[in-house]
Amino acid sequence: MAKTVFYNAKVYVENGVFAEAVMQEDGWIKLVGTNEEILAAAEGAEKIDCEGKTLIPGLNDSHMHILQLGMAMDQVDMAACKSVDEMIEVGKQYLKDHPNCKGMFTQSWNDDNFYPDQKRLPDRHDMDKISTEIPLCIARICGHSCVVNTLALNMMGLDENNHTVEGGEVVLDETGFPNGYLYENAQADARLTIPPYTVEELKDCYRRGMKYAVEHGMTTTQSNDYRTVAPMENVVQALKELYESGEAPMRYVSQCGCENIEQMKEYAETYWKKTVGADKWMEYGPAKMFKDGSLGARSALMRKPYADDPSMIGVPRISDEKQDEMIEYASKIGMQIATHCIGDGAIDITQKLYAKHNPADNPCRHSIVHYQITDKEMVQFTKDHNIYASYQPIFLHYDLQICADRVGEELASTSYCFKTAHDMGIHASYGTDCPVEDCNPFLNLWSAMCRTDFDNKPEGGWLPEEKVDAATAIDMYTIESAYHEFKEDVKGRIKPGYMADIVVMDKDIFTCDPKEVRDILPVLTMVGGKIVYRK
């Protein structure tokens, strides 16, 4: 039997409770206690002297896209671009370096980072300067809008006579022809112009993404990869081969994108609740729905027009009627739903539909992913109906700069309410939406604890009353993420009977300056009793 003992450690058990040592056996925590107690039972175990280092449960990202992370590592990177002209030059250079490229995709640029005198959105004519021979889909960092070249528009069949996409928006030029800029479902369709990855290519993407994740202390990813960037059958096969071979280094819970009732029924009947791999490290979890877009792109669905652009109120990616039908179906069969909602309009509609089809205790644990723009009444409704919130604190470094401008000071003051939700007893977890943001959990923990941009501004944090302490932040990333999986009794704690998912850190998150949390790195990551990373 495989045993491991960690001793001379600071083992985080729960808020205010620490131990000196822990023993795992065959992937499960068996003993937690003093050095003397654990070492006395350690016959035949690998013994690891932690030299006073701090141990926490494995970090569990409750919403991200790990396949896209692996893809992004090999795609053109426009994150540093400060203008459309720079985007063009970066794109042209990428094609010079990759002469066999058959289609260009990226999700990395951000117009809010452009030079003040060059703040404009790109169009198809800009993209044609990169290439007219292969399709280009150049998505904004949020993933909710993109620009394409003329070839991609033609492949999509969009022109002056055909420019309507349900749940999306096609921007037109002064002649009435699509100018190449697309929102929501229209940009999702644009991604289909890029040649799909093969199964082997997808496996390589997963390997890259998962390697980076475990090196940063992640032991579980709850990931939305299906139907978003590759054919579902290819993704299913790639994951199946990785997990059946035991090659994948971390646990994986799918969040399968469903745009209509037919896709939801197919997922429920074919995949839902099935597991893969000899030790069941992978399983098919919630159906994922999209109600709106992003705050940065002004496609998040608001109840009132945007304060800085009254012509915009957001883009509903799915009608209330279709959403109602899908939530009713899922609730009847007991299948969990995770719905992307950022704007207060999207959150309000979605949680009322959740409540309509579920008892007050929400047995399906339907969740709202992002849960950003809220007022006090909305948060109280969330509590009253036991609706689960999946936060991304790392968004704050950017959103704190635009939120009040977008939605007004009053509504901004009750949004991103991490501590309020925790103090009210709302079930809430942390994730990163990677590759929208880095999936490094310590950046995310730092954001929740400090609430500043990367220059530590504003001093004292934005809405500082919503800061959380280290124990709360870790719990949101571990036991509360496990709650989203219905696994809070066996995952997310270092206690006997729990999965042996453990991270040993190079700095004590409980005593260091909160500003230093973003610099923490693991020295060891264990998943199911297996050491998958060691510095």
LOKOLVEX-816731 format. One line per field, with one value per residue (C-alpha): x, y, z; residue in three letters. Coordinates in steps of 0.1 Angstrom, whole numbers, plus 2048, in hexadecimal, padded with zeros to 3 digits. Example, Ala and Ser with C-alpha at 12.3 -4.5 7.8 and 13.67 -1.06 7.14 Angstrom:
BEGIN
px <- 87B | 889
py <- 7D3 | 7F5
pz <- 84E | 847
rest <- ALA | SER
END
This chain:
BEGIN
px <- 800 | 80D | 811 | 81F | 826 | 82B | 839 | 849 | 82D | 812 | 7F4 | 7D4 | 7B7 | 79C | 799 | 7AF | 7B9 | 7DB | 7EE | 813 | 810 | 7FA | 7FB | 7EB | 7E6 | 7DB | 7CE | 7BB | 7C3 | 7C6 | 7D5 | 7DA | 7EB | 80C | 82E | 831 | 80E | 813 | 837 | 82E | 815 | 82C | 83C | 841 | 838 | 84C | 854 | 857 | 865 | 853 | 86B | 84F | 83E | 818 | 801 | 7DF | 7C5 | 7C9 | 7BB | 79C | 793 | 76D | 76C | 786 | 78F | 7AE | 7AE | 7AE | 7CB | 7DF | 7D5 | 7DE | 802 | 806 | 7F1 | 7FA | 7FB | 7EE | 7EB | 806 | 7F8 | 7F1 | 7DF | 7CF | 7EF | 802 | 7E9 | 7EF | 814 | 813 | 7FC | 811 | 831 | 81F | 816 | 83A | 845 | 829 | 827 | 811 | 7F6 | 7D4 | 7C0 | 7C9 | 7B7 | 7C0 | 7AD | 7C5 | 7C2 | 7B0 | 7A6 | 7A5 | 7CB | 7D0 | 7E1 | 7C8 | 7C9 | 7C6 | 7A8 | 793 | 786 | 796 | 782 | 785 | 79B | 7B4 | 7B4 | 7B7 | 7D9 | 7E4 | 7D6 | 7BC | 7C6 | 7BC | 79F | 7A7 | 793 | 7A3 | 78F | 790 | 79F | 77D | 773 | 752 | 75A | 773 | 77E | 781 | 78F | 77A | 781 | 773 | 754 | 74F | 753 | 739 | 721 | 71E | 718 | 701 | 6E3 | 6EB | 6F8 | 6E0 | 6ED | 6D6 | 6E6 | 701 | 708 | 718 | 726 | 71F | 733 | 724 | 71A | 707 | 721 | 730 | 750 | 75F | 758 | 742 | 732 | 727 | 718 | 725 | 748 | 743 | 739 | 758 | 76E | 760 | 772 | 794 | 79E | 796 | 7B1 | 7B8 | 7B5 | 7DB | 7DD | 7C3 | 7D5 | 7F5 | 7E0 | 7D3 | 7F6 | 803 | 7E6 | 7E6 | 80C | 809 | 7EC | 7FC | 81C | 807 | 7F5 | 7D5 | 7C9 | 7A6 | 799 | 774 | 777 | 760 | 771 | 756 | 747 | 759 | 77A | 77A | 761 | 752 | 75B | 780 | 781 | 770 | 789 | 7A7 | 79C | 793 | 7B5 | 7C8 | 7B4 | 7B2 | 7D8 | 7DD | 7F1 | 7DC | 7EC | 7CC | 7A7 | 78F | 76A | 759 | 742 | 732 | 726 | 702 | 6F1 | 6CF | 6B9 | 6C5 | 6E9 | 6E0 | 6CD | 6E9 | 702 | 6EB | 6E4 | 707 | 720 | 712 | 71F | 735 | 759 | 779 | 799 | 7A1 | 7A0 | 784 | 798 | 782 | 75C | 741 | 731 | 719 | 70A | 718 | 702 | 70A | 6F1 | 706 | 729 | 744 | 746 | 765 | 753 | 732 | 720 | 718 | 6F2 | 6E8 | 6C6 | 6CD | 6E3 | 708 | 712 | 72E | 71B | 6F5 | 6F1 | 6FD | 6EA | 6FC | 6F5 | 6DE | 6EF | 6D0 | 6AC | 699 | 682 | 69E | 6AF | 690 | 68B | 6AE | 6AE | 68D | 69A | 6BB | 6A9 | 691 | 6AD | 6C3 | 6DE | 6F2 | 6F5 | 710 | 705 | 71D | 70E | 721 | 708 | 6EC | 6D2 | 6E0 | 6E4 | 6C0 | 6B0 | 6C5 | 6C1 | 69B | 699 | 6AE | 696 | 678 | 682 | 693 | 68A | 699 | 6B7 | 6C2 | 6C9 | 6D9 | 6F1 | 6EC | 706 | 70D | 72F | 73F | 723 | 732 | 719 | 700 | 6EB | 6E2 | 6BF | 6CE | 6E8 | 6CD | 6BA | 6D9 | 6DB | 6B6 | 6B6 | 6D8 | 6E6 | 70B | 722 | 743 | 759 | 779 | 78A | 7A7 | 790 | 793 | 7B5 | 7A4 | 780 | 786 | 792 | 772 | 756 | 749 | 74C | 738 | 71C | 71D | 72C | 70D | 70A | 72F | 730 | 71B | 72D | 749 | 73D | 754 | 753 | 72E | 725 | 73B | 72E | 70A | 712 | 70F | 721 | 73C | 75C | 77A | 786 | 798 | 786 | 7A9 | 7B6 | 7A2 | 7B9 | 7D7 | 7CB | 7E7 | 7D2 | 7E8 | 7E1 | 7BC | 7C0 | 7D4 | 7B8 | 79E | 7B3 | 7C0 | 7A8 | 7C1 | 7D0 | 7F3 | 802 | 7F1 | 7D9 | 7C2 | 7D4 | 7C1 | 7AD | 78E | 76F | 786 | 769 | 766 | 789 | 78B | 7A6 | 7BD | 7A9 | 789 | 79A | 7A9 | 787 | 777 | 791 | 78F | 771 | 759 | 765 | 760 | 73C | 736 | 73F | 72A | 74B | 74E | 74E | 76D | 780 | 78D | 79B | 7BA | 7A7 | 7A3 | 78C | 793 | 7A6 | 7CB | 7CD | 7E8 | 7FD | 81D | 825 | 846 | 837 | 81D | 7FE | 7EF | 80B | 81B | 811 | 7F2 | 803 | 81D | 803 | 804 | 829 | 823 | 82C | 828 | 846 | 831 | 80F | 7FE | 7DF | 7CF | 7EE | 804 | 81F | 818 | 830 | 84F | 865
py <- 800 | 823 | 839 | 85C | 86F | 895 | 8A0 | 8BF | 8D2 | 8EC | 8D9 | 8ED | 8D9 | 8F3 | 918 | 91C | 8F8 | 8EB | 8CA | 8C0 | 8A1 | 88D | 86A | 85F | 83B | 830 | 853 | 85A | 86E | 855 | 868 | 88D | 897 | 89D | 893 | 878 | 869 | 868 | 85C | 840 | 832 | 839 | 816 | 811 | 834 | 84E | 869 | 88D | 8A6 | 8C7 | 8DC | 8F1 | 8F8 | 8FC | 8E1 | 8E9 | 8D4 | 8D2 | 8F0 | 8EA | 903 | 904 | 912 | 914 | 907 | 8F3 | 8E7 | 90B | 911 | 8F6 | 904 | 927 | 91C | 915 | 931 | 954 | 96B | 98E | 996 | 9B0 | 9C3 | 9E7 | 9EE | 9DE | 9E5 | 9D0 | 9B4 | 9B4 | 9B2 | 997 | 983 | 987 | 97C | 95D | 952 | 957 | 941 | 927 | 924 | 905 | 916 | 90E | 926 | 93F | 942 | 954 | 960 | 97A | 99E | 9B9 | 9DB | 9EA | 9E7 | 9FA | A1C | A37 | A46 | A24 | A15 | A06 | 9E3 | 9D1 | 9C7 | 9AF | 9C7 | 9C6 | 9A1 | 99E | 9AF | 990 | 977 | 973 | 94F | 93E | 945 | 95B | 95C | 975 | 974 | 98F | 983 | 97E | 965 | 976 | 98A | 987 | 994 | 97F | 985 | 986 | 962 | 956 | 96C | 95B | 939 | 942 | 94D | 970 | 98D | 9AB | 994 | 97B | 98A | 97D | 964 | 959 | 962 | 976 | 997 | 99E | 9C2 | 9D2 | 9ED | A0D | 9F9 | 9DF | 9C4 | 9B1 | 9C3 | 9A4 | 9AB | 991 | 98C | 96D | 951 | 961 | 960 | 93C | 934 | 945 | 92D | 911 | 920 | 916 | 8F2 | 8DB | 8CB | 8A5 | 88E | 88D | 8B3 | 8B6 | 89E | 8B3 | 8D2 | 8C0 | 8B5 | 8D8 | 8E8 | 8CD | 8CF | 8F4 | 8EF | 8D6 | 8EA | 905 | 8F0 | 8E7 | 8C4 | 8C6 | 8DA | 8DE | 8E6 | 8F1 | 8E3 | 8D2 | 8E2 | 903 | 8FE | 8DB | 8C0 | 8AF | 88C | 895 | 8A4 | 886 | 86E | 883 | 883 | 85F | 854 | 86B | 85F | 83A | 839 | 84B | 866 | 884 | 892 | 8A2 | 89D | 8AA | 8B2 | 8BC | 8D9 | 8D2 | 8EF | 8EB | 905 | 8F4 | 8D9 | 8C0 | 8C3 | 8C2 | 8A1 | 892 | 89B | 88E | 86D | 866 | 874 | 883 | 874 | 85B | 858 | 84F | 83F | 823 | 839 | 850 | 870 | 87D | 881 | 892 | 8AE | 8CB | 8D7 | 8F9 | 915 | 939 | 955 | 973 | 980 | 994 | 9B6 | 9C0 | 9BB | 9CA | 9AA | 9A1 | 9A3 | 9C0 | 9CB | 9EF | 9FC | A00 | A20 | A27 | A1C | A20 | A0F | 9EE | 9D8 | 9B7 | 998 | 97C | 95D | 948 | 952 | 950 | 936 | 91E | 923 | 91B | 8FB | 8EF | 8F7 | 8E5 | 8C6 | 8C5 | 8CA | 8AE | 895 | 8A3 | 8B0 | 8CE | 8ED | 907 | 927 | 943 | 964 | 984 | 9A0 | 9A6 | 9A0 | 97D | 974 | 980 | 96C | 94D | 949 | 94F | 933 | 91D | 924 | 91E | 8FA | 8F1 | 8EE | 90A | 8F4 | 8F0 | 8CB | 8CC | 8E6 | 8FC | 917 | 939 | 93B | 95E | 96E | 990 | 9AD | 9AB | 9C0 | 9B8 | 9A9 | 992 | 985 | 97E | 96B | 956 | 94E | 947 | 92E | 91E | 927 | 920 | 93C | 934 | 953 | 95D | 976 | 979 | 98E | 9AA | 9B7 | 9C2 | 9C6 | 9DD | 9F6 | 9F5 | 9E9 | A0A | A1A | 9FD | 9F9 | A18 | A1D | A11 | 9EF | 9EA | 9EE | 9CF | 9BA | 9A0 | 99C | 97F | 985 | 98F | 96E | 95A | 96B | 965 | 93F | 93F | 921 | 931 | 925 | 933 | 92D | 940 | 93C | 935 | 93D | 95D | 960 | 94C | 92C | 931 | 92D | 944 | 961 | 95A | 957 | 978 | 989 | 97E | 989 | 9AA | 9B6 | 9CB | 9CD | 9BF | 9E0 | 9DC | 9F8 | A05 | A07 | 9F1 | 9E0 | 9E7 | 9E3 | 9D7 | 9CC | 9AE | 9A1 | 97E | 96F | 952 | 936 | 942 | 945 | 922 | 913 | 923 | 913 | 8F1 | 8E5 | 8FD | 8F2 | 8CF | 8D8 | 8E1 | 8BD | 8AE | 8A2 | 8B8 | 898 | 889 | 8A6 | 8C8 | 8C1 | 8B1 | 89A | 874 | 867 | 882 | 87F | 883 | 8A3 | 8B8 | 8D7 | 8DF | 905 | 918 | 933 | 934 | 943 | 948 | 95E | 96F | 992 | 98D | 9A0 | 984 | 969 | 96D | 963 | 941 | 922 | 8FD | 8E8 | 8C8 | 8BF | 89E | 890 | 871 | 867 | 86C | 887 | 898 | 8B5 | 8BA | 8D8
pz <- 800 | 7F7 | 815 | 819 | 839 | 83A | 85B | 86A | 858 | 85E | 852 | 84C | 859 | 85B | 865 | 884 | 886 | 87C | 880 | 87E | 868 | 850 | 841 | 821 | 817 | 7F4 | 7EB | 80B | 82A | 847 | 864 | 86E | 88E | 89F | 891 | 8AD | 8A5 | 880 | 87F | 897 | 87D | 85F | 85A | 835 | 82C | 818 | 831 | 826 | 83E | 836 | 84A | 858 | 837 | 834 | 825 | 818 | 805 | 7DF | 7CE | 7B9 | 79D | 79C | 779 | 75E | 73B | 73F | 71B | 70F | 726 | 715 | 6F3 | 6FC | 704 | 6DF | 6D0 | 6C5 | 6E4 | 6E1 | 706 | 705 | 6E7 | 6ED | 6CC | 6AE | 69A | 6B3 | 6B1 | 68B | 68F | 6A9 | 693 | 674 | 687 | 695 | 671 | 667 | 683 | 67D | 657 | 659 | 66D | 65E | 675 | 68F | 6B1 | 6D1 | 6EF | 6FE | 6F3 | 708 | 6F9 | 71B | 71C | 6FB | 6F9 | 702 | 6DF | 6CE | 6E0 | 6C5 | 6BD | 6A0 | 681 | 664 | 64F | 66B | 66D | 647 | 64B | 65F | 646 | 62B | 625 | 646 | 65E | 67C | 69C | 6B4 | 6D4 | 6EF | 710 | 71F | 704 | 6FD | 6DE | 6C2 | 6A0 | 681 | 65E | 63F | 637 | 658 | 653 | 631 | 640 | 65A | 63E | 64D | 635 | 630 | 62C | 647 | 668 | 683 | 69D | 6B9 | 6DA | 6C9 | 6B8 | 696 | 693 | 672 | 660 | 651 | 631 | 645 | 640 | 65E | 669 | 678 | 69D | 6AE | 6D0 | 6E4 | 6CF | 6AF | 6BC | 6C8 | 6A4 | 697 | 6AA | 695 | 677 | 686 | 67D | 69B | 6B0 | 6AC | 6CA | 6CD | 6CB | 6E6 | 6FD | 6F9 | 703 | 722 | 72B | 729 | 73C | 758 | 75C | 763 | 77A | 791 | 792 | 7A1 | 7BB | 7A8 | 7AE | 79E | 780 | 77B | 756 | 73A | 71A | 707 | 6E8 | 6EF | 6DC | 6CD | 6C1 | 6E0 | 6D3 | 6D0 | 6F3 | 702 | 6F1 | 6FB | 720 | 71F | 713 | 72C | 74A | 741 | 73C | 75E | 74D | 759 | 779 | 788 | 78D | 772 | 775 | 754 | 750 | 72E | 71A | 70F | 6F9 | 6F5 | 704 | 6EA | 6F4 | 718 | 714 | 700 | 71B | 737 | 726 | 718 | 730 | 750 | 771 | 75F | 76A | 758 | 764 | 77B | 79A | 78D | 78B | 76F | 76E | 75B | 770 | 76B | 74B | 743 | 736 | 72B | 733 | 72A | 722 | 733 | 745 | 730 | 70F | 71D | 714 | 738 | 73A | 750 | 75D | 753 | 737 | 73D | 74F | 737 | 717 | 71A | 6F8 | 707 | 71F | 718 | 703 | 70E | 700 | 707 | 708 | 72A | 71A | 70F | 730 | 743 | 72F | 735 | 75A | 75E | 74C | 760 | 781 | 77B | 775 | 790 | 779 | 785 | 770 | 771 | 75F | 755 | 762 | 767 | 764 | 77E | 763 | 75B | 780 | 788 | 76D | 772 | 798 | 795 | 77C | 793 | 7AF | 799 | 792 | 7B3 | 7D8 | 7ED | 7F7 | 7D2 | 7D3 | 7B0 | 7BD | 79E | 79D | 78E | 77F | 785 | 799 | 795 | 793 | 7B0 | 7C7 | 7EB | 7E3 | 7C9 | 7E1 | 7FB | 7E0 | 7DA | 7FF | 803 | 7E6 | 7EE | 7CC | 7C7 | 7BC | 7A9 | 7AD | 79A | 7B1 | 799 | 782 | 79B | 790 | 770 | 779 | 796 | 77C | 767 | 77D | 78A | 767 | 758 | 772 | 788 | 7AB | 7BE | 7AD | 7AC | 7D2 | 7D7 | 7BD | 7C0 | 7E4 | 7EF | 814 | 816 | 804 | 81C | 83B | 82F | 82C | 806 | 7F6 | 7E0 | 7D1 | 7BE | 79B | 780 | 75F | 751 | 737 | 73B | 75A | 767 | 778 | 793 | 7B2 | 7C7 | 7B0 | 7B6 | 7DC | 7DC | 7C9 | 7E2 | 800 | 7F2 | 7D7 | 7C4 | 7A1 | 79C | 7A6 | 7C9 | 7C1 | 7CE | 7F0 | 808 | 7EC | 7D8 | 7EF | 80A | 820 | 808 | 80E | 81D | 832 | 828 | 838 | 828 | 806 | 808 | 813 | 7F5 | 7DF | 7EF | 804 | 7F2 | 7D0 | 7DB | 7E5 | 7C1 | 7B8 | 7D5 | 7E4 | 803 | 819 | 808 | 7F8 | 801 | 824 | 833 | 84A | 84D | 833 | 819 | 7F8 | 7FB | 7E6 | 7F7 | 7EF | 801 | 7FD | 7FE | 814 | 830 | 822 | 845 | 852 | 834 | 828 | 813 | 7F7 | 7F6 | 7F0 | 7CA | 7CB | 7DD | 7CA | 7D3 | 7DB | 7D8 | 7CA | 7D2 | 7C2 | 7CF | 7E1 | 7C3 | 7C2 | 7A0 | 7A5 | 7BA | 7B9
rest <- MET | ALA | LYS | THR | VAL | PHE | TYR | ASN | ALA | LYS | VAL | TYR | VAL | GLU | ASN | GLY | VAL | PHE | ALA | GLU | ALA | VAL | MET | GLN | GLU | ASP | GLY | TRP | ILE | LYS | LEU | VAL | GLY | THR | ASN | GLU | GLU | ILE | LEU | ALA | ALA | ALA | GLU | GLY | ALA | GLU | LYS | ILE | ASP | CYS | GLU | GLY | LYS | THR | LEU | ILE | PRO | GLY | LEU | ASN | ASP | SER | HIS | MET | HIS | ILE | LEU | GLN | LEU | GLY | MET | ALA | MET | ASP | GLN | VAL | ASP | MET | ALA | ALA | CYS | LYS | SER | VAL | ASP | GLU | MET | ILE | GLU | VAL | GLY | LYS | GLN | TYR | LEU | LYS | ASP | HIS | PRO | ASN | CYS | LYS | GLY | MET | PHE | THR | GLN | SER | TRP | ASN | ASP | ASP | ASN | PHE | TYR | PRO | ASP | GLN | LYS | ARG | LEU | PRO | ASP | ARG | HIS | ASP | MET | ASP | LYS | ILE | SER | THR | GLU | ILE | PRO | LEU | CYS | ILE | ALA | ARG | ILE | CYS | GLY | HIS | SER | CYS | VAL | VAL | ASN | THR | LEU | ALA | LEU | ASN | MET | MET | GLY | LEU | ASP | GLU | ASN | ASN | HIS | THR | VAL | GLU | GLY | GLY | GLU | VAL | VAL | LEU | ASP | GLU | THR | GLY | PHE | PRO | ASN | GLY | TYR | LEU | TYR | GLU | ASN | ALA | GLN | ALA | ASP | ALA | ARG | LEU | THR | ILE | PRO | PRO | TYR | THR | VAL | GLU | GLU | LEU | LYS | ASP | CYS | TYR | ARG | ARG | GLY | MET | LYS | TYR | ALA | VAL | GLU | HIS | GLY | MET | THR | THR | THR | GLN | SER | ASN | ASP | TYR | ARG | THR | VAL | ALA | PRO | MET | GLU | ASN | VAL | VAL | GLN | ALA | LEU | LYS | GLU | LEU | TYR | GLU | SER | GLY | GLU | ALA | PRO | MET | ARG | TYR | VAL | SER | GLN | CYS | GLY | CYS | GLU | ASN | ILE | GLU | GLN | MET | LYS | GLU | TYR | ALA | GLU | THR | TYR | TRP | LYS | LYS | THR | VAL | GLY | ALA | ASP | LYS | TRP | MET | GLU | TYR | GLY | PRO | ALA | LYS | MET | PHE | LYS | ASP | GLY | SER | LEU | GLY | ALA | ARG | SER | ALA | LEU | MET | ARG | LYS | PRO | TYR | ALA | ASP | ASP | PRO | SER | MET | ILE | GLY | VAL | PRO | ARG | ILE | SER | ASP | GLU | LYS | GLN | ASP | GLU | MET | ILE | GLU | TYR | ALA | SER | LYS | ILE | GLY | MET | GLN | ILE | ALA | THR | HIS | CYS | ILE | GLY | ASP | GLY | ALA | ILE | ASP | ILE | THR | GLN | LYS | LEU | TYR | ALA | LYS | HIS | ASN | PRO | ALA | ASP | ASN | PRO | CYS | ARG | HIS | SER | ILE | VAL | HIS | TYR | GLN | ILE | THR | ASP | LYS | GLU | MET | VAL | GLN | PHE | THR | LYS | ASP | HIS | ASN | ILE | TYR | ALA | SER | TYR | GLN | PRO | ILE | PHE | LEU | HIS | TYR | ASP | LEU | GLN | ILE | CYS | ALA | ASP | ARG | VAL | GLY | GLU | GLU | LEU | ALA | SER | THR | SER | TYR | CYS | PHE | LYS | THR | ALA | HIS | ASP | MET | GLY | ILE | HIS | ALA | SER | TYR | GLY | THR | ASP | CYS | PRO | VAL | GLU | ASP | CYS | ASN | PRO | PHE | LEU | ASN | LEU | TRP | SER | ALA | MET | CYS | ARG | THR | ASP | PHE | ASP | ASN | LYS | PRO | GLU | GLY | GLY | TRP | LEU | PRO | GLU | GLU | LYS | VAL | ASP | ALA | ALA | THR | ALA | ILE | ASP | MET | TYR | THR | ILE | GLU | SER | ALA | TYR | HIS | GLU | PHE | LYS | GLU | ASP | VAL | LYS | GLY | ARG | ILE | LYS | PRO | GLY | TYR | MET | ALA | ASP | ILE | VAL | VAL | MET | ASP | LYS | ASP | ILE | PHE | THR | CYS | ASP | PRO | LYS | GLU | VAL | ARG | ASP | ILE | LEU | PRO | VAL | LEU | THR | MET | VAL | GLY | GLY | LYS | ILE | VAL | TYR | ARG | LYS
END
